[in-house]
Amino acid sequence: MTQAESDVRAKNRRFYEERVAPMIAAQFGEYASRIAVGIAGEGSDCFGFADEISRDHDFGTGVCLWIPTEDMDVYGKALGTAYEAIVAEKGRSFYTDRLRERRGVMTIHDFFSNILRIDCDTDASMMSEQQWLSLDHACLATAVNGEVYRDDLGAFTRFRNLLLNYYPDRIWRIRIAEKMHDYSASLQVNYARCMTRRDIVAAELCKTKGLEAAMELFFLLKRVYPPYYKWTYRALENIDEKGDFSARIRELAALPCSTEAWEDTRYHPNRQNFKDRIVSISEDIGYDLAEMMKLQGLTNNMHPYLESHVRRVLQEAI
């Protein structure tokens, strides 16, 4: 974490401890144990990625106050008014209208439902298989990021922990199989077809889709949700302890499509053109991911062509 990121997190917590917590104690003491407080949801600051560039939009010091749905009409609206009064104090700059929508008082149900775009059963802390299948990785990452400063009631944390416990095994395997297919189709098959045709635009798209699939597979195998696409590589570096995989991803992203490597080359589905560094590093990434799957018992070999592992990965999901 950079110094800028640390400073933003420290400011949010200090704002809670010095301004919000005393307000809750003084004006809403009888309900204090029902109010969960923290910083989570949309915004680079919730992921710990805020920096000087982040100041151009949706930037400012603030916290979220999560309450049960039935409490909104009891004290929630008054709590929101009291919180907004603190925010409106002189010197509270950079607090945009959009950021106001992301901070302040909200129900636990609305917080998770708005981010995940489904009707969440936060009372029972349950999700159906169909709901899990409909969710986007980045939305899940947004729902569980940040910090919870206080949650005496535990209702917010219970649903948060349901998500943090990661996909149910069947859903996990289905997601892995989907991304293995995406990786093989884009980088291990269609890239070569496109380069043989000298279609560099399509080849670049294949590379981009393959990069995305490879990173999502790494997150899936680490059981961590990847964030919004512009932060995915940043987060990947954080969870790649050795750094080898993220280094390969970075190299692949920087490589241009080389038409020279495909001169006088005919396409063959079972023959790789290793004159093209993109092909070589794509195979290395395939080996890395296959090794991770083998270590987790998802497959019994380390063949780099990921499509070849799909059936075995799905066996337990059927």
Secondary structure as UniProt FT lines:
FT   HELIX           3..15
FT   HELIX           16..20
FT   HELIX           21..27
FT   HELIX           29..34
FT   STRAND          36..39
FT   HELIX           44..47
FT   HELIX           52..56
FT   STRAND          64..67
FT   HELIX           69..71
FT   HELIX           72..76
FT   HELIX           77..87
FT   TURN            90..91
FT   TURN            93..94
FT   HELIX           97..102
FT   STRAND          104..107
FT   HELIX           108..116
FT   TURN            122..125
FT   HELIX           129..134
FT   HELIX           137..144
FT   STRAND          147..150
FT   HELIX           155..164
FT   HELIX           169..183
FT   HELIX           184..190
FT   HELIX           191..196
FT   TURN            197..198
FT   HELIX           200..222
FT   HELIX           229..239
FT   HELIX           244..254
FT   HELIX           260..262
FT   TURN            263..264
FT   TURN            269..270
FT   TURN            274..275
FT   HELIX           277..295
FT   TURN            296..297
FT   HELIX           306..309
FT   HELIX           310..315
FT   TURN            316..317
//
